[in-house]
Amino acid sequence: MKQIKNVAFIAVMLCFIANASSLKAQNNKNPNGLPKYQVAIDMQKFFSDGIPNKVLFKINTIRDKQIKGALRLGVDASYFQKNIEGTDDAKNYEHWYKEESSHMSFLLGYEKHSKIKGLQIYYGLDIKSFWGNLNYPPDEAGDSNTTFFDLTPFLGINLPISKHFSTSFEAGIGNTYNVHKYNSSSFDPEHITKHTYFKSQIKFPYTLSINFNF
């Protein structure tokens, strides 16, 4: 399953890169020849889980023939449904169980670029919001929903590989406020337990990405 995820993700990204390169060749409106956009793929969990940690779309700020910074955008969403059916006669199946979960998250950030002794250094702030819920059958406990907000100041270094590719390393300090509500009773749907917490964590690395510039 992990290999299928890897192959599918690589195929999608290769198609995207091919289309973006074609568009760049056909319509380059930037007289400085600098890339206007970047797709940054965080590879930290790619080889273990088959999917990247996050994928960011960046819009570069270009002034005085230099990239001064970039707006960072990210979105993630999923939906999962589990159904269990059973039979007593090996023919007629009946619905026994249903479980659903979904989540959505958004990331908005900005990075400011600088050069120190020839190195491409940048720093900035990411703001991330997350909403998720898990639903069990009406007669079972376990329904929950989670909301969190995260502020992460970061410092990064960008290493060019070629005209269109580069790699980046970022370290950050994540500050997360989380609200989790949980129905712990199968008899009373109004019996809700609420948990709130704040967590501050050094993220080293925060991002380890392969970037495509166009």
VEXTOR-282380 format. One record per residue: residue in one letter; x, y, z of N, C-alpha, C, CB in turn. Coordinates in pm, whole numbers, padded with zeros to 5 digits, always signed. Glycine has a CB too. Layout:
REM VEXTOR-282380
AXYZXYZXYZXYZ...
This chain:
REM VEXTOR-282380
M+00083-00120+00000+00000+00000+00000+00087+00125+00000-00094+00001+00122K+00195+00123+00079+00285+00237+00084+00348+00260-00052+00392+00216+00190Q+00387+00151-00124+00447+00166-00255+00348+00226-00354+00498+00031-00305I+00221+00188-00345+00119+00244-00433+00106+00394-00409-00016+00173-00412K+00105+00436-00281+00097+00578-00249+00217+00653-00304+00088+00597-00097N+00336+00593-00290+00456+00658-00340+00450+00679-00491+00579+00577-00305V+00413+00573-00563+00407+00580-00709+00302+00680-00754+00376+00443-00768A+00185+00679-00688+00077+00771-00726+00118+00915-00702-00051+00739-00648F+00180+00940-00588+00222+01078-00557+00328+01125-00655+00275+01087-00413I+00427+01041-00684+00533+01079-00779+00475+01106-00917+00640+00970-00787A+00379+01023-00961+00318+01042-01092+00243+01175-01101+00223+00928-01122V+00168+01207-00995+00094+01335-00993+00190+01452-00998+00006+01344-00869M+00297+01447-00919+00392+01558-00915+00467+01572-01047+00490+01539-00801L+00501+01461-01113+00567+01470-01243+00477+01534-01347+00611+01332-01289C+00349+01500-01344+00253+01562-01436+00242+01712-01410+00115+01496-01424F+00238+01748-01282+00229+01890-01247+00353+01965-01294+00211+01908-01095I+00470+01908-01270+00594+01974-01310+00602+01989-01461+00714+01896-01259A+00561+01886-01535+00563+01894-01680+00471+02003-01731+00524+01760-01742N+00351+02012-01675+00256+02115-01718+00305+02255-01679+00118+02089-01656A+00359+02268-01558+00409+02398-01515+00528+02443-01599+00449+02394-01367S+00615+02351-01635+00730+02386-01719+00685+02430-01857+00826+02268-01730S+00585+02361-01911+00531+02399-02042+00469+02538-02037+00428+02298-02089L+00394+02566-01930+00331+02697-01914+00437+02805-01898+00236+02698-01794K+00543+02775-01825+00651+02871-01805+00717+02906-01937+00754+02816-01707A+00738+02805-02021+00804+02828-02149+00717+02909-02243+00841+02696-02213Q+00585+02889-02236+00494+02957-02326+00465+03100-02283+00365+02880-02336N+00467+03127-02150+00421+03257-02103+00505+03304-01986+00273+03251-02063N+00621+03359-02012+00709+03411-01908+00697+03562-01908+00857+03365-01929K+00619+03617-01816+00596+03761-01810+00694+03832-01718+00456+03788-01766N+00783+03758-01654+00877+03820-01562+01005+03857-01637+00909+03724-01443P+01032+03986-01658+01149+04027-01738+01281+03994-01671+01143+04174-01766N+01281+03971-01538+01405+03940-01468+01443+03793-01477+01393+03981-01324G+01353+03711-01528+01380+03569-01536+01372+03497-01404+01512+03548-01594L+01322+03563-01300+01310+03502-01169+01180+03425-01158+01319+03608-01058P+01179+03313-01088+01054+03236-01073+00951+03313-00990+01082+03100-01008K+00827+03309-01033+00721+03378-00961+00655+03287-00857+00616+03429-01059Y+00668+03155-00876+00599+03061-00788+00694+02949-00747+00474+03004-00858Q+00657+02885-00638+00731+02767-00593+00634+02667-00530+00842+02807-00492V+00654+02540-00558+00584+02431-00490+00686+02360-00403+00515+02332-00593A+00665+02363-00271+00758+02304-00175+00695+02177-00117+00793+02405-00061I+00762+02064-00135+00711+01933-00090+00794+01886+00028+00716+01828-00207D+00734+01884+00146+00803+01840+00267+00816+01688+00265+00726+01888+00395M+00939+01638+00261+00964+01496+00239+00989+01418+00367+01081+01479+00147Q+00966+01475+00484+01005+01409+00610+00942+01270+00626+00966+01496+00727K+00814+01255+00592+00745+01127+00612+00711+01056+00482+00619+01148+00692F+00766+01105+00371+00729+01048+00242+00768+00902+00229+00794+01127+00130F+00890+00867+00268+00938+00731+00249+00882+00634+00353+01088+00729+00253S+00833+00685+00466+00774+00596+00567+00623+00583+00551+00807+00648+00707D+00555+00694+00521+00409+00693+00512+00355+00696+00369+00353+00809+00588G+00441+00729+00273+00395+00731+00134+00338+00864+00088+00293+00626+00113I+00323+00957+00180+00273+01090+00144+00359+01193+00217+00121+01106+00181P+00373+01313+00161+00457+01414+00227+00390+01472+00350+00490+01526+00130N+00470+01534+00437+00416+01602+00555+00318+01711+00514+00528+01661+00639K+00362+01794+00420+00278+01903+00369+00332+01946+00235+00274+02023+00468V+00246+02010+00157+00285+02068+00030+00242+02214+00033+00220+01991-00092L+00338+02304+00013+00310+02447+00017+00322+02507-00123+00406+02518+00113F+00232+02599-00152+00239+02678-00274+00284+02818-00235+00102+02680-00350K+00392+02866-00295+00449+02995-00259+00439+03094-00375+00595+02979-00215I+00403+03217-00343+00397+03325-00440+00507+03424-00404+00255+03395-00442N+00608+03435-00489+00724+03516-00458+00695+03665-00469+00838+03479-00551T+00756+03742-00380+00755+03889-00386+00885+03933-00451+00738+03953-00243I+00876+03994-00570+00995+04032-00647+01004+04184-00654+00990+03971-00790R+01117+04237-00605+01144+04381-00612+01294+04402-00637+01100+04453-00480D+01326+04505-00714+01466+04538-00743+01543+04418-00799+01535+04590-00617K+01475+04341-00885+01537+04226-00951+01581+04118-00852+01655+04271-01033Q+01512+04110-00738+01543+04008-00638+01414+03953-00578+01634+04066-00528I+01420+03829-00532+01309+03771-00457+01324+03813-00312+01305+03614-00471K+01236+03900-00267+01245+03956-00132+01173+03870-00028+01188+04096-00131G+01076+03790-00072+01000+03708+00020+00899+03625-00055+00930+03794+00124A+00809+03560+00019+00708+03475-00045+00591+03452+00048+00770+03341-00088L+00473+03456-00009+00350+03418+00062+00337+03266+00055+00224+03488+00001R+00310+03202+00169+00302+03056+00178+00157+03015+00200+00392+03002+00294L+00109+02922+00117-00029+02876+00125-00032+02723+00127-00113+02930+00007G-00120+02668+00211-00136+02523+00216-00276+02485+00258-00034+02462+00310V-00325+02374+00209-00458+02323+00245-00453+02171+00247-00569+02375+00146D-00527+02111+00338-00529+01965+00350-00668+01923+00394-00421+01914+00450A-00720+01815+00337-00854+01768+00374-00861+01617+00351-00964+01841+00292S-00946+01550+00430-00965+01406+00412-01104+01366+00462-00856+01325+00486Y-01153+01255+00408-01278+01195+00455-01260+01045+00458-01400+01236+00364F-01304+00982+00567-01290+00837+00582-01422+00780+00630-01174+00802+00681Q-01465+00669+00568-01587+00600+00610-01561+00451+00618-01705+00631+00513K-01602+00391+00729-01584+00248+00750-01719+00184+00773-01489+00221+00870N-01753+00084+00692-01878+00011+00703-01850-00137+00726-01966+00031+00578I-01924-00197+00817-01912-00340+00844-02048-00406+00824-01859-00366+00989E-02049-00511+00743-02172-00588+00720-02148-00733+00761-02215-00580+00570G-02255-00800+00800-02243-00939+00842-02362-01021+00796-02230-00948+00992T-02347-01152+00800-02454-01242+00757-02453-01368+00843-02438-01277+00608D-02570-01426+00859-02583-01553+00931-02607-01670+00839-02695-01543+01031D-02631-01641+00709-02660-01750+00616-02566-01750+00495-02804-01739+00568A-02459-01672+00503-02359-01665+00396-02415-01609+00266-02302-01801+00371K-02536-01548+00271-02595-01493+00149-02641-01348+00168-02714-01579+00106N-02721-01327+00269-02782-01196+00288-02706-01116+00394-02930-01210+00327Y-02643-01010+00350-02563-00928+00439-02646-00814+00496-02441-00874+00367E-02626-00788+00625-02692-00677+00692-02588-00577+00743-02779-00728+00809H-02628-00450+00744-02538-00345+00792-02526-00352+00943-02587-00206+00748W-02404-00363+00994-02382-00374+01136-02321-00248+01198-02294-00492+01164Y-02236-00182+01125-02154-00078+01189-02110+00026+01087-02031-00140+01259K-02103+00152+01131-02056+00260+01044-01975+00360+01127-02176+00331+00973E-01861+00397+01073-01773+00493+01138-01728+00596+01034-01650+00422+01205E-01729+00723+01071-01690+00829+00978-01593+00925+01046-01815+00904+00927S-01500+00977+00968-01411+01081+01019-01374+01174+00903-01284+01019+01084S-01348+01298+00936-01307+01395+00835-01222+01502+00902-01431+01458+00766H-01143+01571+00820-01065+01681+00873-01033+01779+00761-00936+01630+00940M-01004+01901+00799-00961+02005+00705-00867+02099+00778-01084+02082+00646S-00762+02140+00709-00668+02234+00768-00622+02335+00664-00547+02161+00829F-00588+02454+00711-00539+02561+00625-00411+02618+00685-00647+02672+00607L-00319+02656+00597-00195+02718+00641-00173+02846+00562-00075+02621+00625L-00141+02953+00632-00108+03082+00571+00018+03134+00639-00227+03185+00584G+00116+03173+00560+00240+03222+00618+00313+03316+00524+00330+03107+00654Y+00420+03373+00575+00504+03458+00492+00649+03439+00533+00462+03608+00504E+00738+03440+00434+00880+03428+00458+00953+03547+00396+00935+03295+00403K+01053+03597+00465+01134+03709+00417+01274+03658+00385+01140+03824+00523H+01325+03693+00268+01451+03640+00220+01567+03736+00248+01442+03611+00071S+01685+03677+00268+01807+03754+00288+01925+03669+00245+01821+03800+00435K+02035+03732+00210+02156+03661+00175+02266+03696+00274+02200+03693+00031I+02327+03591+00331+02436+03609+00426+02556+03529+00375+02395+03563+00570K+02660+03599+00332+02780+03535+00277+02746+03437+00166+02857+03463+00389G+02653+03478+00080+02617+03396-00035+02510+03292-00008+02737+03328-00086L+02475+03270+00119+02372+03172+00152+02234+03235+00144+02397+03114+00293Q+02136+03161+00091+01999+03209+00082+01925+03173+00211+01928+03148-00043I+01916+03269+00300+01851+03251+00430+01713+03316+00425+01937+03312+00544Y+01617+03256+00495+01485+03319+00505+01425+03286+00642+01392+03270+00390Y+01331+03372+00682+01264+03353+00811+01122+03404+00798+01341+03427+00927G+01034+03356+00885+00896+03400+00875+00807+03335+00979+00842+03371+00737L+00678+03333+00949+00577+03282+01042+00467+03209+00965+00517+03396+01127D+00431+03089+01013+00318+03013+00960+00205+03013+01061+00360+02867+00925I+00083+03032+01012-00038+03021+01094-00121+02907+01038-00120+03156+01096K-00152+02808+01120-00227+02691+01074-00350+02670+01161-00138+02565+01077S-00461+02638+01095-00585+02603+01166-00629+02465+01121-00697+02709+01141F-00691+02390+01214-00730+02251+01188-00866+02224+01250-00625+02152+01243W-00952+02155+01174-01081+02107+01225-01094+01960+01189-01201+02191+01166G-01132+01877+01285-01151+01735+01259-01261+01678+01346-01022+01660+01282N-01328+01574+01297-01431+01507+01377-01432+01359+01347-01569+01568+01350L-01481+01283+01444-01494+01138+01435-01631+01099+01486-01382+01065+01516N-01708+01025+01404-01845+00987+01439-01860+00836+01444-01945+01047+01338Y-01913+00786+01558-01942+00645+01576-02094+00624+01569-01884+00593+01712P-02141+00498+01566-02286+00473+01569-02351+00538+01690-02313+00322+01569P-02481+00571+01682-02550+00644+01789-02545+00576+01925-02693+00664+01751D-02537+00443+01928-02539+00372+02056-02398+00346+02112-02613+00241+02041E-02296+00410+02055-02161+00389+02103-02096+00522+02141-02077+00318+01997A-02010+00517+02240-01934+00635+02278-01816+00654+02183-01884+00624+02425G-01759+00773+02187-01639+00796+02109-01644+00911+02013-01607+00677+02035D-01765+00967+01987-01773+01083+01899-01684+01194+01953-01920+01133+01886S-01612+01258+01863-01521+01364+01907-01501+01465+01796-01386+01305+01950N-01462+01584+01834-01419+01684+01738-01303+01763+01797-01536+01779+01700T-01214+01801+01710-01090+01866+01750-01068+01993+01669-00971+01771+01735T-01029+02098+01737-00992+02224+01672-00860+02269+01731-01103+02333+01690F-00765+02306+01644-00644+02364+01699-00590+02474+01608-00537+02256+01719F-00517+02564+01670-00451+02673+01600-00303+02669+01635-00514+02812+01637D-00220+02688+01534-00076+02674+01553-00004+02795+01493-00025+02543+01491L+00086+02854+01570+00174+02962+01523+00318+02911+01528+00156+03092+01609T+00385+02912+01413+00522+02861+01407+00615+02962+01342+00526+02729+01331P+00695+03035+01422+00804+03113+01362+00915+03017+01317+00859+03220+01462F+00978+03046+01205+01076+02952+01150+01194+03027+01090+01011+02862+01045L+01303+02952+01074+01424+03000+01008+01467+02892+00910+01538+03032+01112G+01497+02931+00785+01529+02832+00684+01648+02871+00598+01411+02808+00598I+01701+02771+00529+01807+02792+00432+01769+02720+00303+01946+02741+00486N+01789+02787+00190+01754+02733+00059+01880+02704-00020+01662+02830-00018L+01890+02584-00076+02007+02543-00154+01965+02512-00297+02076+02419-00089P+02002+02596-00394+01965+02571-00534+02031+02443-00586+02006+02691-00623I+01955+02368-00665+02005+02248-00731+02022+02273-00880+01911+02128-00707S+01922+02335-00940+01925+02369-01082+01837+02492-01102+01877+02249-01171K+01810+02525-01226+01729+02644-01255+01591+02633-01194+01718+02664-01405H+01531+02516-01195+01394+02499-01149+01382+02425-01016+01316+02427-01253F+01491+02366-00966+01480+02285-00845+01575+02337-00736+01512+02138-00877S+01528+02322-00613+01610+02355-00497+01565+02269-00381+01600+02507-00461T+01641+02272-00274+01602+02201-00152+01613+02298-00035+01691+02075-00129S+01527+02280+00065+01522+02373+00178+01517+02296+00309+01401+02465+00167F+01575+02359+00411+01571+02306+00547+01521+02417+00638+01711+02253+00593E+01423+02386+00722+01367+02484+00815+01364+02428+00956+01227+02526+00770A+01391+02514+01052+01370+02484+01194+01271+02586+01248+01506+02489+01276G+01186+02543+01340+01083+02634+01391+01046+02603+01535+00960+02626+01303I+00963+02690+01590+00908+02671+01724+00756+02671+01711+00958+02783+01826G+00696+02554+01725+00552+02541+01712+00481+02573+01843+00515+02401+01666N+00376+02654+01833+00295+02690+01950+00150+02659+01918+00314+02843+01988T+00096+02556+01984-00034+02502+01948-00134+02515+02063-00021+02357+01906Y-00253+02564+02031-00364+02565+02126-00470+02471+02071-00422+02711+02147N-00507+02371+02150-00595+02263+02104-00719+02253+02193-00519+02130+02103V-00836+02235+02129-00961+02210+02200-01018+02078+02147-01064+02328+02180H-01036+01981+02237-01085+01849+02199-01209+01814+02281-00973+01741+02219K-01320+01785+02214-01444+01747+02281-01474+01601+02249-01563+01839+02236Y-01512+01526+02355-01524+01381+02343-01648+01333+02416-01399+01310+02397N-01730+01253+02347-01849+01193+02409-01809+01060+02470-01965+01174+02305S-01799+01056+02603-01749+00937+02671-01859+00844+02721-01663+00977+02786S-01985+00869+02683-02095+00786+02730-02176+00734+02612-02187+00864+02827S-02205+00603+02611-02287+00545+02506-02436+00561+02536-02253+00397+02488F-02469+00609+02656-02609+00624+02695-02657+00768+02687-02629+00571+02835D-02567+00862+02700-02605+01003+02702-02522+01082+02601-02586+01061+02844P-02580+01117+02485-02505+01191+02383-02465+01330+02427-02586+01200+02257E-02527+01381+02536-02493+01514+02585-02379+01511+02686-02616+01578+02647H-02332+01391+02719-02223+01377+02815-02091+01402+02742-02225+01236+02883I-02042+01526+02747-01925+01566+02670-01810+01602+02765-01958+01687+02579T-01695+01548+02733-01572+01584+02804-01490+01677+02715-01488+01457+02844K-01446+01790+02771-01372+01889+02694-01229+01900+02746-01442+02026+02701H-01134+01888+02656-00994+01900+02691-00936+02020+02617-00916+01770+02658T-00860+02103+02685-00788+02212+02620-00643+02206+02667-00853+02351+02652Y-00552+02237+02575-00412+02242+02616-00333+02333+02523-00352+02102+02618F-00221+02379+02575-00127+02458+02497+00006+02385+02496-00111+02603+02554K+00069+02380+02379+00196+02309+02365+00293+02394+02284+00176+02171+02297S+00415+02408+02334+00521+02477+02262+00634+02377+02239+00572+02603+02339Q+00680+02368+02115+00776+02262+02080+00876+02311+01976+00702+02138+02029I+01003+02280+01998+01105+02308+01897+01095+02201+01789+01249+02311+01959K+01079+02244+01665+01067+02152+01553+01195+02158+01471+00943+02187+01464F+01275+02052+01483+01405+02046+01417+01420+01909+01352+01521+02074+01518P+01387+01896+01224+01348+02004+01134+01198+02033+01139+01388+01971+00991Y+01162+02152+01099+01022+02189+01077+00980+02147+00937+01001+02342+01098T+01068+02170+00840+01044+02131+00702+01176+02087+00639+00981+02248+00623L+01170+01980+00562+01283+01935+00480+01224+01907+00342+01356+01804+00541S+01239+02005+00252+01159+02000+00130+01241+02000+00002+01066+02116+00127I+01178+01943-00101+01223+01955-00240+01131+02057-00306+01219+01814-00315N+01190+02155-00373+01112+02267-00427+01121+02272-00579+01161+02399-00368F+01007+02305-00640+01003+02328-00785+00967+02474-00807+00900+02233-00856N+01054+02545-00878+01038+02689-00903+00996+02713-01048+01169+02764-00870F+00896+02797-01068+00852+02824-01206+00789+02962-01214+00751+02717-01254
